[in-house]
């Protein structure tokens, strides 16, 4: 049985209801930066977990299914992070092309 929390990289994202609207652009920027940092830290933690599981698999402590599921989850999280990064860069480039 596969659960959504195993294959969904969005599971590491905070609940939308807990995100509060900030009053100033500086506070909103800080909030966005904090959000991105926590998402990247989550991806890094998943990568470390996969490496740990690979080492445990090599010495026979972990079943290969756990290693495969962790690898797929880390791959999906990295893919999502890469897509978000591409969209942020694309938005920045679009803003820079605007005429004032």
trRosetta pair geometry for C-beta under 8 A, 3 or more apart (Angstrom, degrees):
i j d omega theta_ij theta_ji phi_ij phi_ji
2 6 5.9 -115 -163 61 77 134
2 7 6.3 26 173 -17 119 122
3 6 5.2 102 63 -3 76 101
3 7 7.9 170 87 11 45 83
4 7 6.7 -79 -149 53 35 83
4 8 4.8 15 170 -13 77 131
4 11 7.0 151 129 -71 82 118
5 8 6.3 -54 -108 44 22 104
5 11 4.8 111 -136 -125 66 156
6 69 5.8 -39 -177 -176 119 118
6 73 6.2 -100 174 -79 57 124
7 72 6.7 -30 -117 124 84 117
7 73 6.4 -121 -110 -93 36 79
7 76 6.5 85 -174 -4 64 167
8 11 4.6 104 94 -31 99 99
8 76 7.6 -110 -143 129 14 146
9 12 6.5 -35 179 16 58 107
9 73 6.9 150 -81 -170 76 66
9 76 4.4 -160 -38 121 116 95
9 77 3.8 171 -132 -88 119 61
9 79 7.4 179 -10 57 161 84
9 80 4.5 -173 95 5 143 144
9 81 7.9 -110 164 -27 142 80
10 13 5.2 -35 -170 11 63 121
10 80 7.1 -164 -63 -138 69 162
12 39 6.6 120 112 -128 116 64
12 42 4.0 121 -178 178 146 156
12 43 7.8 175 77 -52 168 61
12 46 8.0 -89 -64 -42 148 124
12 77 6.8 46 9 -125 139 122
13 39 6.8 11 -95 -98 75 104
14 18 5.7 -93 160 67 113 123
14 19 6.7 124 100 -57 119 91
14 35 7.3 -102 19 -125 118 92
14 38 7.5 31 -33 106 109 150
15 18 4.7 82 74 1 95 106
15 19 7.8 -159 98 -16 55 80
16 19 5.8 -47 -160 18 44 114
19 31 7.6 108 -154 172 93 130
19 35 8.0 22 -112 -88 119 132
22 27 3.7 -164 -174 109 132 109
22 28 4.2 -167 60 -67 129 69
22 30 7.8 145 -118 52 164 92
22 31 5.6 -165 -38 -11 136 139
23 27 6.2 45 48 40 67 145
24 27 4.8 94 59 8 83 101
24 28 7.0 -148 96 -4 44 87
25 28 5.5 -56 -145 39 36 113
25 29 6.1 39 155 -22 68 104
26 29 5.7 -52 -147 35 30 112
26 30 6.4 31 152 -19 63 105
27 30 5.6 -52 -148 36 33 113
27 31 6.3 36 152 -21 65 105
28 31 5.6 -52 -148 35 32 113
28 32 6.4 32 153 -18 65 105
29 32 5.7 -54 -147 37 31 110
29 33 6.2 32 153 -19 65 107
30 33 5.7 -54 -146 37 30 112
30 34 6.3 33 153 -20 64 105
31 34 5.7 -54 -149 35 30 112
31 35 6.4 34 151 -21 63 105
32 35 5.5 -52 -149 34 33 115
32 36 6.4 31 154 -16 65 104
33 36 5.8 -53 -147 38 31 109
33 37 6.3 32 154 -20 64 107
34 37 5.7 -54 -146 37 30 112
34 38 6.4 28 156 -17 64 106
35 38 6.0 -58 -150 36 27 107
35 39 6.4 26 153 -18 63 107
36 39 5.7 -56 -148 37 32 111
36 40 6.2 29 156 -16 67 107
36 84 7.9 -174 -119 132 94 133
37 40 5.8 -56 -145 39 30 108
37 41 6.2 32 154 -20 65 107
38 41 5.6 -51 -144 37 32 114
38 42 6.4 39 153 -24 62 103
39 42 5.6 -52 -153 31 32 115
39 43 6.7 31 150 -17 63 102
39 81 6.4 165 141 -104 109 99
39 84 7.5 -19 130 64 157 164
40 43 5.7 -50 -150 35 36 111
40 44 6.4 37 151 -18 66 105
40 81 6.6 109 -97 -143 67 136
41 44 5.6 -53 -147 38 33 113
41 45 6.3 37 152 -22 65 104
42 45 5.7 -52 -147 34 31 112
42 46 6.6 32 153 -19 63 103
42 77 6.9 -125 119 -164 97 138
43 46 5.7 -53 -151 34 33 112
43 47 6.5 35 150 -20 64 104
43 74 7.3 107 -159 -152 68 72
43 77 4.8 -179 -109 137 85 116
43 78 5.7 118 -159 -82 123 64
43 81 5.2 -18 -64 -39 157 152
44 47 5.6 -52 -150 34 34 113
44 48 6.5 34 152 -18 65 103
45 48 5.7 -52 -149 36 33 111
45 49 6.3 38 150 -22 64 105
46 49 5.4 -52 -148 35 34 115
46 50 6.5 37 152 -21 65 101
46 70 7.3 -176 -169 -173 83 83
46 73 6.2 -127 -157 115 131 98
46 74 4.2 175 138 -102 111 87
46 77 5.4 90 45 45 162 157
47 50 5.7 -50 -151 32 33 112
47 51 6.6 32 151 -16 64 103
47 74 5.5 123 -80 -155 55 132
47 78 7.6 76 -69 -66 108 118
48 51 5.7 -54 -151 37 34 111
48 52 6.3 35 151 -19 66 106
49 52 5.6 -54 -148 37 32 112
49 53 6.3 30 154 -17 66 106
49 70 5.9 -127 121 -163 104 129
49 74 7.4 -172 65 -70 97 122
50 53 5.7 -55 -145 39 31 110
50 54 6.3 37 153 -24 64 104
50 67 7.4 93 -151 -156 71 68
50 70 4.9 175 -96 131 76 109
50 71 5.4 103 -138 -87 125 62
50 74 4.9 -56 -40 -17 138 157
51 54 5.6 -50 -148 32 31 114
51 55 6.6 32 153 -17 63 103
52 55 5.8 -55 -153 35 32 110
52 56 6.4 28 151 -15 65 108
53 56 5.5 -55 -144 41 35 111
53 57 6.1 41 153 -26 67 104
53 62 5.5 -113 -157 110 78 170
53 66 6.0 -137 -154 122 132 101
53 67 4.8 175 138 -103 115 75
53 70 5.2 105 25 51 162 159
54 57 5.6 -51 -146 33 30 114
54 58 6.6 34 154 -23 62 103
54 67 6.1 102 -83 -141 57 120
55 58 5.8 -52 -153 29 32 113
55 59 7.0 9 157 0 63 104
56 59 6.3 -68 -152 47 33 95
56 61 4.2 -80 -173 68 91 113
56 62 4.2 67 115 -8 113 117
57 60 7.5 44 -175 -74 32 22
57 61 7.3 -93 -70 53 26 68
57 62 4.8 -64 -73 69 68 100
57 63 7.8 -41 -112 89 92 12
57 64 6.2 86 -144 -94 127 62
57 66 7.9 -169 -76 72 108 96
57 67 4.8 4 -60 -60 148 145
62 66 5.2 -96 177 67 108 132
62 67 6.2 114 118 -48 122 96
63 66 5.2 97 68 1 83 100
63 67 7.6 -153 101 -2 48 87
64 67 5.3 -54 -152 38 46 114
64 68 6.1 46 152 -21 74 104
65 68 5.7 -54 -145 37 32 110
65 69 6.2 29 157 -16 66 108
66 69 5.9 -55 -143 39 29 108
66 70 6.2 27 158 -16 64 109
67 70 5.9 -58 -146 40 27 108
67 71 6.2 29 154 -21 63 109
68 71 5.7 -56 -147 36 29 112
68 72 6.4 28 156 -18 65 105
69 72 5.8 -53 -146 36 31 110
69 73 6.3 31 155 -19 64 107
70 73 5.7 -54 -146 38 31 113
70 74 6.3 30 156 -17 65 107
71 74 5.8 -55 -146 38 29 109
71 75 6.2 31 154 -21 64 108
72 75 5.6 -54 -147 36 30 113
72 76 6.4 30 155 -17 65 105
73 76 5.9 -55 -148 37 29 109
73 77 6.4 29 154 -18 64 108
74 77 5.7 -54 -146 38 32 112
74 78 6.2 31 155 -18 65 107
75 78 5.8 -56 -147 38 29 110
75 79 6.3 32 153 -21 63 107
76 79 5.5 -53 -146 36 31 114
76 80 6.4 32 155 -19 65 104
77 80 5.8 -53 -148 36 31 110
77 81 6.3 31 153 -18 64 107
78 81 5.6 -53 -146 38 32 113
78 82 6.2 35 153 -21 65 106
79 82 5.7 -54 -148 36 30 113
79 83 6.4 29 154 -18 64 106
80 83 5.7 -56 -149 36 31 110
80 84 6.4 31 154 -18 65 105
81 84 5.8 -53 -147 36 31 111
81 85 6.3 34 153 -20 64 106
82 85 5.6 -53 -148 36 31 114
82 86 6.4 33 153 -20 64 105
83 86 5.6 -51 -147 35 33 113
83 87 6.5 32 154 -17 64 104
84 87 5.8 -56 -150 37 32 110
84 88 6.4 33 152 -20 65 105
85 88 5.7 -55 -148 35 32 111
85 89 6.4 29 155 -16 66 106
86 89 5.8 -55 -147 38 31 110
86 90 6.2 33 153 -20 65 108
87 90 5.5 -53 -143 38 32 114
87 91 6.3 34 155 -20 65 104
88 91 5.8 -52 -147 36 30 111
88 92 6.4 33 152 -20 63 105
89 92 5.6 -53 -148 36 32 113
89 93 6.4 31 154 -18 65 105
90 93 5.8 -54 -147 37 30 110
90 94 6.4 33 153 -20 63 106
91 94 5.6 -53 -148 35 32 113
91 95 6.5 33 153 -19 65 103
92 95 5.8 -54 -151 35 31 111
92 96 6.4 29 152 -18 65 107
93 96 5.6 -55 -147 37 33 112
93 97 6.5 33 154 -21 65 106
94 97 5.8 -56 -150 34 32 111
94 98 7.2 49 148 -39 60 92
95 98 5.8 -36 -162 3 39 118
